[in-house]
Amino acid sequence: MSDKKNLNIGLIGYGFMGRTHSNAYRRVSNFFDLEYTPCLKAVCGRNEEKATEFASQWGYESVETDWKALIARDDIDAVDICTPNNTHAEIAIAAAKAGKMILCEKPLSMNTAEGEEMAKIVEDAGVANTVWYNYRRVPAVTLAKKLIDEGRLGKIFHYRANFLQDWTISSDLPQGGEALWRLDVNAAGSGVTGDLLAHCIDTAIWLNGGITDVSAMTETFIKERVHNLTGKVEKVGIDDACTFMCHFGNGSLGLFESTRYARGHKALYTFEINGENASIRWDLHDLHRMEYFDHRDDSLVRGWRSVHVTDGDMPYMDKWWVPGLQIGYEHTFVHQVADFLDGLAKGTPASPTFREALETQKVCDAVLSSASSRQWVNV
Ligand code: SOE
């Protein structure tokens, strides 16, 4: 008799992230041997026709048009929140109160206060929870974490990260509504800070520990855009670009930059960490490589190594193909589902939990507050 259990998923929102998560649910059990198997029970979206199309494309058994109805269903174990940021708190709180596990798209919330409430409520309800900061689970990034935790870099001096895009440069691009809600401050909470830097901050805290204080500047290059929901030209409230420096609790210095105005860059997430013995750098456009420099190497052959992270002893890679054959972006989501399901079986939380993701939210808030006050702000 099989001891496999189904985990019934209710997905709310079927945009870009709805697709990445659905793909992960569908593939995880083909590659990972886990006690729980995701079962795509229901997808929820306000547009019934589109939600039905999505359900048939991805194999969801049923469709809901009201998220409250989805949460009320007895046959849903876990709610996956893939809706705009301004809806995360209300849905997560209702789901936790209904005893559902929650997988919430990043960033956790619109601000720290909302995030605090969300973290407390999932903890009080005792429901498993996680936030989809997927880049932690790129094998090369997970490998960097292992090397840093082993102490190979020695004392850390610097952490540097960038997340560069160029898709909002045209002033004709409207704000608001489906696909463009990331430009609407009321739906997104912030611009690149919550959307892109949040990824960089999550990875940085995971690799290098907590951030204590920040000094930031933001800019909104295009001040007004047509709003898709009202048809009117409205003030743009999001930050188009953000640069900040910071101190980490371990004494190292941080430098972060993000923009949607770096012509030529579509999604260039890079980071570099410099320690007394060694440095590591990583680049999303070459995501299966981790670059490593070790000063302790023989000086005649010392140099940056480009490690092709595909061998079976490297994080997650024994689950995929054979050494030398790489994986990509979508696999990071498969890994997050695998870790979530494994954690359920073992009774351990899948990182980052709401509580852990709240730390990123606090840094984002400090960054925005520093940019508006032009002062250093403690996290
Ligand atoms: C925005 O363009 C975006 O899709 C983010 O919302 C994602 O979190 C990031 O991974 C890629 O860029």
Boltz pocket constraint, residues with backbone or C-beta under 6 A from the ligand:
constraints:
  - pocket:
      binder: B
      contacts: [[A, 106], [A, 165], [A, 195], [A, 196], [A, 199], [A, 267]]
      max_distance: 6.0
